[in-house]
Amino acid sequence: MQHDIADSALAEQGRDRTEWAAQSMPVLGSIAERFARERPLEGMVVSGCLHVTTETANLMITLAAGGAKPALCASNPLSTQDDVAAHLTVDHGIPAFAVRGEDNDRYYSHIRSVLELDPTITLDDGADLVSTVHTEYRDLLPALRGSMEETTTGVIRLRAMEKDGALEVPVIAVNDANTKHMFDNRYGTGQSTIDGVIRATNTLIAGSVFVIAGYGWCGRGLAFRARGMGASVIVTEVDPLRALEAVMDGFRVAPMDEVASVGDIFVTVTGDLNVLVRRHFEAMKNGAVVANSGHFDVEIDKKALKEMASEVKKPRESVETHVMADGRRINLLGEGRLVNLSAAEGHPAAVMDMSFANQALCCEYLARSENRLPARVHRVPEEIDSEVARLKLESMGVSIDELTEEQKDYLSSWEMGT
Ligand SMILES: NC(=O)c1ccc[n+]([C@@H]2O[C@H](COP(=O)([O-])OP(=O)(O)OC[C@H]3O[C@@H](n4cnc5c(N)ncnc54)[C@H](O)[C@@H]3O)[C@@H](O)[C@H]2O)c1
């Protein structure tokens, strides 16, 4: 079995940590049990390009339980947990092609490796797999039942492909399921981004001025958590609606040009490029911490920061201290890549439980569909979204009220007014 991992001796450690995560993934676990009985994915080859974490390992194991042949490569060169890649490969015979810190060439060679297995379903986090299929592996297109997309940036790229008439495969936007972005992006990114900043720097959040670029699902989760830890939070936005929401949630909102000189910690989470650039670095205080939690490492102009520095030091594992000509130090975390995955472990398993339950159920949906879906970006079927919410509540021991017949009638009628 072909694979490319850092060290197979790490398998045992990967197994222990994957089992630990599984304890917080009861929804995925219940799907795995059903999959093992029903084998709905028999005959499916599922190639995934996802962050290689313990939670992803549990998704791969679930797909294998359903009869699929899964394989995994990384969706970011710095997010791979080498012990997890070893565990999947050695203990489950699920080939991983992922090595933490791999360079761009190796990253893309790994994408090619999972595509060379002739997948019938692909799982993407950022649309690198689907775009490579369209450019280099077009022969796979006819047999490809569809692909799932995990993140906001990927969905934006795929919608752009659809708009250009370039999308030739059906894609399900898992990110857009309510049980994904309302929880994973908000509570998952919110918590794990702070975790990344703290693990990288051991800085005190209380009393700091914490500037967050982007008040989307991720940004608002981060803003509430930073405030909860005692930071004074400032939000920057380009969308008036989102900015208004941030104001009414009680945050100060201002342009980055105005607040670059007052922030202690800056986190970009916009999915946009060049959000923090040279003129912002010129204004920043000595000791400013700069990090990104958006999908690609394009939000912070790392090149400009490097050019401005007279020296770059590495005082801690995930910190690059850029010493400016005037002596100020600006600390870039995790090379400007998703700080929650490069400097911490990514989202807690309990929230990935819902995201990956959507992934698993969408795989089943594609495998069971009699006809291939049209080649466009599809929503996650509503039944899947509400089933994930139902299962999650059940696993938490939370029950809710049910509509009475009278209430159902009332809510579906228009005759009754004041
Ligand atoms: N770190 C993670 O683990 C993780 C998890 C989920 C999503 N993501 C990524 O995080 C990014 C944001 O995701 P989201 O779901 O919050 O998206 P979103 O679309 O809900 O929010 C993005 C926000 O950024 C704003 N924005 C765009 N350009 C800006 C600029 N120049 N300055 C200030 N604000 C700007 C937009 O107006 C929008 O409100 C995406 O790249 C997504 O793929 C990362």
The ligand as an SDF file (V2000), in Angstrom:
LIG
                    3D

 44 48  0  0  0  0  0  0  0  0999 V2000
   -9.2010   28.1650   11.3580 N   0  0  0  0  0  0  0  0  0  0  0  0
  -10.1260   27.2580   11.0910 C   0  0  0  0  0  0  0  0  0  0  0  0
  -10.0730   26.1390   11.5560 O   0  0  0  0  0  0  0  0  0  0  0  0
  -11.2680   27.6310   10.2210 C   0  0  0  0  0  0  0  0  0  0  0  0
  -12.5270   27.0380   10.3970 C   0  0  0  0  0  0  0  0  0  0  0  0
  -13.5950   27.4530    9.5990 C   0  0  0  0  0  0  0  0  0  0  0  0
  -13.3830   28.4120    8.6230 C   0  0  0  0  0  0  0  0  0  0  0  0
  -12.1150   28.9260    8.4510 N   0  0  0  0  0  0  0  0  0  0  0  0
  -11.8150   29.9510    7.4490 C   0  0  0  0  0  0  0  0  0  0  0  0
  -11.9480   31.2290    8.0850 O   0  0  0  0  0  0  0  0  0  0  0  0
  -12.2950   32.2130    7.1100 C   0  0  0  0  0  0  0  0  0  0  0  0
  -13.5650   32.9220    7.5630 C   0  0  0  0  0  0  0  0  0  0  0  0
  -14.6410   31.9960    7.6240 O   0  0  0  0  0  0  0  0  0  0  0  0
  -16.1050   32.4580    8.0760 P   0  0  0  0  0  0  0  0  0  0  0  0
  -16.9360   31.2340    8.0430 O   0  0  0  0  0  0  0  0  0  0  0  0
  -16.0380   33.2980    9.2850 O   0  0  0  0  0  0  0  0  0  0  0  0
  -16.4700   33.3750    6.7990 O   0  0  0  0  0  0  0  0  0  0  0  0
  -17.5690   34.5220    6.6980 P   0  0  0  0  0  0  0  0  0  0  0  0
  -17.7760   34.7290    5.2520 O   0  0  0  0  0  0  0  0  0  0  0  0
  -18.7310   34.1940    7.5890 O   0  0  0  0  0  0  0  0  0  0  0  0
  -16.8260   35.7980    7.3330 O   0  0  0  0  0  0  0  0  0  0  0  0
  -15.7400   36.4730    6.7730 C   0  0  0  0  0  0  0  0  0  0  0  0
  -15.9120   37.9450    7.1500 C   0  0  0  0  0  0  0  0  0  0  0  0
  -14.7210   38.6640    6.7970 O   0  0  0  0  0  0  0  0  0  0  0  0
  -15.1140   39.9260    6.2770 C   0  0  0  0  0  0  0  0  0  0  0  0
  -14.0300   40.4920    5.4710 N   0  0  0  0  0  0  0  0  0  0  0  0
  -13.6910   40.2030    4.1830 C   0  0  0  0  0  0  0  0  0  0  0  0
  -12.6340   40.9500    3.8080 N   0  0  0  0  0  0  0  0  0  0  0  0
  -12.2910   41.7150    4.8800 C   0  0  0  0  0  0  0  0  0  0  0  0
  -11.2870   42.6880    5.1100 C   0  0  0  0  0  0  0  0  0  0  0  0
  -10.4200   43.0250    4.1480 N   0  0  0  0  0  0  0  0  0  0  0  0
  -11.2280   43.2870    6.3370 N   0  0  0  0  0  0  0  0  0  0  0  0
  -12.1220   42.9700    7.3190 C   0  0  0  0  0  0  0  0  0  0  0  0
  -13.1110   42.0580    7.1440 N   0  0  0  0  0  0  0  0  0  0  0  0
  -13.1920   41.4320    5.9420 C   0  0  0  0  0  0  0  0  0  0  0  0
  -16.3770   39.6160    5.4850 C   0  0  0  0  0  0  0  0  0  0  0  0
  -17.1440   40.7950    5.2770 O   0  0  0  0  0  0  0  0  0  0  0  0
  -17.0670   38.6130    6.3830 C   0  0  0  0  0  0  0  0  0  0  0  0
  -17.9580   39.2300    7.3010 O   0  0  0  0  0  0  0  0  0  0  0  0
  -12.4350   31.4530    5.7910 C   0  0  0  0  0  0  0  0  0  0  0  0
  -11.1960   31.4940    5.1160 O   0  0  0  0  0  0  0  0  0  0  0  0
  -12.7140   30.0300    6.2580 C   0  0  0  0  0  0  0  0  0  0  0  0
  -12.4150   29.0900    5.2570 O   0  0  0  0  0  0  0  0  0  0  0  0
  -11.0780   28.5830    9.2410 C   0  0  0  0  0  0  0  0  0  0  0  0
  1  2  1  0
  2  3  2  0
  2  4  1  0
  4  5  1  0
  4 44  2  0
  5  6  2  0
  6  7  1  0
  7  8  2  0
  8  9  1  0
  8 44  1  0
  9 10  1  0
  9 42  1  0
 10 11  1  0
 11 12  1  0
 11 40  1  0
 12 13  1  0
 13 14  1  0
 14 15  2  0
 14 16  1  0
 14 17  1  0
 17 18  1  0
 18 19  2  0
 18 20  1  0
 18 21  1  0
 21 22  1  0
 22 23  1  0
 23 24  1  0
 23 38  1  0
 24 25  1  0
 25 26  1  0
 25 36  1  0
 26 27  1  0
 26 35  1  0
 27 28  2  0
 28 29  1  0
 29 30  1  0
 29 35  2  0
 30 31  1  0
 30 32  2  0
 32 33  1  0
 33 34  2  0
 34 35  1  0
 36 37  1  0
 36 38  1  0
 38 39  1  0
 40 41  1  0
 40 42  1  0
 42 43  1  0
M  CHG  2   8   1  16  -1
M  END
$$$$
